[in-house]
Structure formats: structure tokens, C-alpha cells
């Protein structure tokens, strides 16, 4: 394998996964700075948001992945990386979800804690 192949693969994965994850965390930072959350400690905000970011970004990126097979070669393409305007829209959605995630999942956790795991809230 050539070094250029690994370099291109790492750049693609960084564009496809890492930058949207950072954009999501930027949305959480906006939520934190504007005090849009009701958590007493800032640490709780970040601890709630990290797994939500991993799940949300992983789900969003996997929904844009396209698999194509040509001549015994399987290639994966990410639709949100193909054009710059689509990429900016994808990042904007990730930032928006980042601002909503702490409050939404804090409320969901509180509802589940009050009603218990066996009952519907």
C-alpha cells in the first residue's frame, strides 16, 4: 500500500467523522455559554453530551454513506463530503443538534428516573 492511500484515507475519515463531531461539541459549547441548559454543574453537561455526540454523529454519517462495487473493488463514499455546500449544511445540523442535546437528554433522563424503567413516561 502506498503512503498516499493512507494519507487520503485519514483525511477522508477526519472530514467525514471528526469535523462533524467537533461541530457537535461546538454546539454544546454554544449551549453552555448561553446557559440554555438547567444542569447545576458544567461537567455534567459535557458528560451527557459526549456519548450523545458519538451516537448522533455516527448515525448521521452512516446514513450518508454509499457503497458501490466495481470490478471486485468495494468503495465507500460519503454524500455529505462530496460538495462544500452540503458539507456546511451537514455541519450546521450537527451544531444545531449539539445545542439541543444537553437539555433534551437531561429531560429524558429525569422522566425515566421519575417513572422507572418498566413504565412509559
N, C-alpha and C positions, 0 to 999 in steps of 0.2 A: 504494500500500500504506500502511496505517496504522501509526503507530509502536507501537500496542498489539499488532499482529500480530507485529512483530519482537521486542518485549519478551517476549511469551508464548512465541515460538519459542525464544529464547535461554534462557529459564527451563526450558523442557521439555528442551532438549538438555543443559543443565547437570545437571538431575535425572537424565536418562537415562544420560549418559556420564561427566560429570565427577565426580560424587559417588561412583559405584562405583569409578572409577579411584583416587580419594583413599582410599576404603576398602581397596582392594587394597594401596596403599602403606602404609596404617596397619598392615595385617597383616605387611608386610615389616619395618616398624619394630618390631613385637612380636617377630618372629623375630630381629631384630638385638639388641634389648635383652635377650632371654632367652638369647642365644647358642645358638640352635638350629641354626646353620649351622657349616660347617667351613672357611669361607674365611679366608685369612690377613688380607686387607685388607677393611675395611668398604666401600671404594669398589667393589670387585668385586661385593659383594652388591647394591648399588644398580644397577650397570651391567648385571648379569644380570637383575635384576627389572624394569627399566623396559620392555624390549621384550616380556617375558612378560606384563606388566600390560596393555600395549596390545593384544596378541593375545587374551588371555583375556577382558578386559572387552568388547572388540569382538565376540568370538564370543558371549559370554553375552547382550549387549544385542541383537544381531541375531537371536538365537533367540527373543526375546520380542516382536519387532516384528510387528505385524499390519497388513496393508494392506487397506483397504476402499475400494471405488469406489461413489460415489453421485452421480448426476446430473452426469457429466463432471468430478467432483472426486475426486481420489485423496487419501486421508488415511492417515497412518501413526499408529498408536497403539502405545505400549509397555506391555505387560501388567504389568511389574513396577512401574510408576508409578501404576497405577490405584487400588490400595488401600495403606494405610500398613503393614499387617502383611506384605503381600507384599514391599513395598519394604525393610522391615527384614530379612526373611529373605534377600532378594537381596544386601543389603549384608553380612550375616553370612557368606554363602557366599563373597563376594568377599574378606572379611578372612581367612577360613579358607584360601582358595587362596593368599592373599598370604603367610601364614606357611609354607606348604608349598613355594612356588615356588623360592626360592633353593636349598634343599637338593636338591630333585628335579632341577632342571635342571643343577646342578653335577655330580651323579652321572651324569646322562645325557651331559653333555659329556665327563666323564672316561672313560666307557665307549667313546664314539665315538673319543676320542683314542687309546685303547689298541688298539682293534680296527681302526681305519681306516674310511674311508667306504665301501669296497666290500664289507665283510664285515658280517654281522649279529652284534651283541653277544650 
